[in-house]
Amino acid sequence: MSFLLGLTGSIGMGKSTTARLFVEHGCRTWDADGAVHEAYNFNKTAVTQLSKIASTAITGGRVDRRVLRKLISNDSTLLSKIEAVVHPIVKKSRESFTKKYPNDILVFDIPLLFETGSQDQFDAVACVLIDYKTQLERVLARKNMTKSHFDLISSKQFPAIQKATYADYVIDTSTPSSAKSSVIWVITDIKKRLKDA
């Protein structure tokens, strides 16, 4: 039987790095952003449907995410329309992943896990956490990222400390060593829970 662990956290908190640590320690991971990227680039149904609501974001049969971001920031109704197209495709991807690995600790990297009310679909949830100053520094170091875009993304997410309060596990990603030791602790605890079940 698999153990389903939701992994979440606000932008710039080190979630992707933490997901890689779980892989390094024998877990399998599924990435929600990766599933969206796959839909934008290779899912003909998604691209066709999105071309009807955001035609200028389609280039060469694929979705240009930079253009799409600009369209979303200029039209408050567009995001929900895009989600209506993409979410069923992402859900199918996640279900396929779960069925493929029936006897593992499966980690689901989902940025908006609590915001979408998905927490009940997992056996436990881990949340990555750092202080705001470090978060902002990490985000603004990214290519094509601005403070206004960071603020826009943050406005759609629960406050980081609120997510941590909801989570079963909190992973401190302020340093590589703290992130690694936290991941090892989470895996050890999950294995104990599975053994005692």
Residue pairs with C-beta under 8 A, 6 or more apart in sequence:
1 102
1 103
1 194
2 98
2 101
2 102
2 103
2 104
2 105
2 106
3 104
3 105
3 106
3 123
3 124
3 190
3 193
3 194
4 98
4 106
4 108
4 121
4 122
4 123
4 124
5 27
5 105
5 106
5 107
5 108
5 122
5 123
5 124
5 125
5 126
5 186
5 190
6 108
6 110
6 113
6 118
6 119
6 121
6 122
6 124
6 125
6 126
7 15
7 18
7 19
7 22
7 29
7 107
7 108
7 109
7 110
7 113
7 125
7 126
7 127
7 128
8 15
8 109
8 110
8 111
8 112
8 113
8 114
8 125
8 126
8 127
8 128
8 163
8 167
9 15
9 18
9 111
9 127
9 128
9 129
9 160
9 163
9 171
9 173
10 111
10 135
10 154
10 157
10 158
10 159
10 160
10 163
11 111
11 135
11 139
11 150
11 153
11 154
11 157
12 130
12 135
12 136
12 138
12 139
12 142
12 150
13 128
13 129
13 130
13 135
13 160
13 173
14 128
14 130
14 138
14 173
14 179
15 109
15 111
15 128
16 31
16 109
17 173
17 176
17 179
18 126
18 128
18 171
18 173
18 179
18 182
18 183
19 29
19 31
19 107
19 109
21 179
21 180
21 183
22 29
22 105
22 107
22 183
22 187
23 29
25 183
25 184
25 187
26 105
26 187
27 104
27 105
27 106
27 107
27 187
28 97
28 101
28 104
28 105
28 106
28 107
29 106
29 107
29 108
29 109
30 93
30 94
30 97
30 98
30 106
30 107
30 108
30 109
31 109
32 90
32 94
32 108
32 109
32 110
32 111
32 112
33 109
33 111
34 109
35 89
35 90
35 93
35 94
36 86
36 90
37 65
38 93
39 46
39 86
39 89
39 90
39 93
40 46
40 47
40 50
40 62
40 63
40 65
40 86
41 62
41 63
43 89
45 89
46 63
46 85
46 86
46 89
47 58
47 61
47 62
47 63
49 85
50 57
50 58
50 63
50 82
50 85
50 86
51 58
53 78
53 81
53 82
53 85
54 63
54 67
54 68
54 71
54 78
54 82
56 67
56 71
57 63
57 64
57 65
57 67
57 68
57 71
58 64
59 67
66 144
68 82
69 149
71 78
72 78
72 79
72 82
73 149
73 152
94 108
97 106
98 106
105 187
105 190
105 191
107 126
108 122
110 116
110 118
111 157
112 156
112 157
113 119
113 122
113 125
114 125
114 158
114 162
114 163
114 166
115 156
115 157
115 158
119 125
119 166
124 168
124 169
124 190
125 166
125 167
125 168
125 169
126 167
126 168
126 169
126 170
126 171
126 186
127 160
127 163
127 164
127 166
127 167
127 169
127 170
127 171
128 171
128 173
128 179
129 160
129 161
129 163
129 164
129 170
129 171
129 172
129 173
130 138
130 160
130 172
130 173
130 174
131 174
132 160
134 174
135 160
136 147
136 150
139 145
139 150
140 146
140 147
140 150
157 163
164 170
169 182
169 185
169 186
169 189
170 182
171 179
171 182
171 183
171 186
172 178
172 179
172 182
173 179
173 182
